[in-house]
Amino acid sequence: MLKKPNEIAVALREAGRKKTQLSLDRMFVLGILAGVYIGFGAQLATTVSMDLSPKVGVGLSNFISGGAFSVGLMLVVLGGAELFTGNNLIWLSFLSRRSKATAVLRNWSTVFLGNFVGSILLANLIFIGGFYTMGGNALGLRALTIANGKVNIGFIQLVARGIVCNWLVCLAVWIATSAEDTTGKILACFFPIMTFVASGFEHSIANMFFIPIGILLKGVPNLVSQAGLDLQHLTWTGFLTRNLLPVTIGNVIGGGFFVATLYWYVYLRPEARALDMIAELNPATNETGQVRILSWPRSRELTE
């Protein structure tokens, strides 16, 4: 049975509270796993799209790679891991006074670091495995092109792309929370994630894989000469300042405000919760003209 939107809000509020209470070592390890899982999706998306564009066109190629990338969030949701972008929904818990701001920031910073470590770990394993030689270096060229493109986008553009990206990622988590079975959760992950990848939006954790693998490939002379790209910004400094910083800012706004805050306002702020509870007790009064909005002190009691 699917959860209703207001039930999803309550479920995620409580899930956020529990996430902030995890020990640092559990947060970190689960963060590493999520970084690896998103990296798996990124590697798959790169592999399936390495030679598609000339054959099917950019649009269909992006659609296919977006569908492949969604595997990453499926692994996070079904396998159990802590993903920074999805955890921006913990803001629901803070706004509902279930978690302190310091606890939320503790979770975000620990998970973000764990995601970074996991992504870099997988990038190095993929590089050491020599997968970039697949298809006569086609995979390596595709990875290098993706990475270089991401460090040559304007700061404000990246913030905007980060906002719309995590708006969709958090919606995917939101919808997946409504589902009770594995199939429902998989479908909930697929469509929003496919949309953001196919549209060219920017995801901070995915970029922790996409750009470092490009930096590693920059050290392969024959691949660089074959690519013929200007790679001056494809450096660790370029990665951190020209991409990860603005994309992370955008991701926090997209998930923290456009999903967590707006849904909190609709379903979890004291007045909204009071109306919901009154309506549940007496459906006949579920009309605006017949229900008195309670003030903050009284309505807060109804949310406890």
Rosetta blueprint (number, residue, H / E / L):
1 M L
2 L L
3 K L
4 K L
5 P H
6 N H
7 E H
8 I H
9 A H
10 V H
11 A H
12 L H
13 R H
14 E H
15 A H
16 G H
17 R H
18 K H
19 K H
20 T H
21 Q L
22 L L
23 S L
24 L H
25 D H
26 R H
27 M H
28 F H
29 V H
30 L H
31 G H
32 I H
33 L H
34 A H
35 G H
36 V H
37 Y H
38 I H
39 G H
40 F H
41 G H
42 A H
43 Q H
44 L H
45 A H
46 T H
47 T H
48 V H
49 S L
50 M L
51 D L
52 L L
53 S H
54 P H
55 K H
56 V H
57 G L
58 V H
59 G H
60 L H
61 S H
62 N H
63 F H
64 I H
65 S H
66 G H
67 G H
68 A H
69 F H
70 S L
71 V H
72 G H
73 L H
74 M H
75 L H
76 V H
77 V H
78 L H
79 G H
80 G L
81 A L
82 E L
83 L L
84 F L
85 T L
86 G H
87 N H
88 N H
89 L H
90 I H
91 W H
92 L H
93 S H
94 F H
95 L H
96 S L
97 R L
98 R L
99 S L
100 K L
101 A H
102 T H
103 A H
104 V H
105 L H
106 R H
107 N H
108 W H
109 S H
110 T H
111 V H
112 F H
113 L H
114 G H
115 N H
116 F H
117 V H
118 G H
119 S H
120 I H
121 L H
122 L H
123 A H
124 N H
125 L H
126 I H
127 F H
128 I H
129 G L
130 G L
131 F H
132 Y H
133 T H
134 M H
135 G H
136 G H
137 N H
138 A H
139 L H
140 G H
141 L H
142 R H
143 A H
144 L H
145 T H
146 I H
147 A H
148 N H
149 G H
150 K H
151 V L
152 N L
153 I L
154 G L
155 F H
156 I H
157 Q H
158 L H
159 V H
160 A H
161 R H
162 G H
163 I H
164 V H
165 C H
166 N H
167 W H
168 L H
169 V H
170 C H
171 L H
172 A H
173 V H
174 W H
175 I H
176 A H
177 T H
178 S H
179 A L
180 E L
181 D L
182 T H
183 T H
184 G H
185 K H
186 I H
187 L H
188 A H
189 C H
190 F H
191 F H
192 P H
193 I H
194 M H
195 T H
196 F H
197 V H
198 A H
199 S H
200 G L
201 F L
202 E L
203 H L
204 S H
205 I H
206 A H
207 N H
208 M H
209 F H
210 F H
211 I H
212 P H
213 I H
214 G H
215 I H
216 L H
217 L H
218 K L
219 G L
220 V L
221 P H
222 N H
223 L H
224 V H
225 S H
226 Q H
227 A H
228 G L
229 L L
230 D L
231 L L
232 Q L
233 H L
234 L L
235 T L
236 W H
237 T H
238 G H
239 F H
240 L H
241 T H
242 R H
243 N H
244 L H
245 L H
246 P H
247 V H
248 T H
249 I H
250 G H
251 N H
252 V H
253 I H
254 G H
255 G H
256 G H
257 F H
258 F H
259 V H
260 A H
261 T H
262 L H
263 Y H
264 W H
265 Y H
266 V H
267 Y H
268 L H
269 R L
270 P H
271 E H
272 A H
273 R H
274 A H
275 L H
276 D H
277 M H
278 I H
279 A H
280 E H
281 L H
282 N L
283 P H
284 A H
285 T H
286 N L
287 E L
288 T H
289 G H
290 Q H
291 V L
292 R L
293 I L
294 L L
295 S L
296 W H
297 P H
298 R H
299 S H
300 R H
301 E H
302 L H
303 T H
304 E L
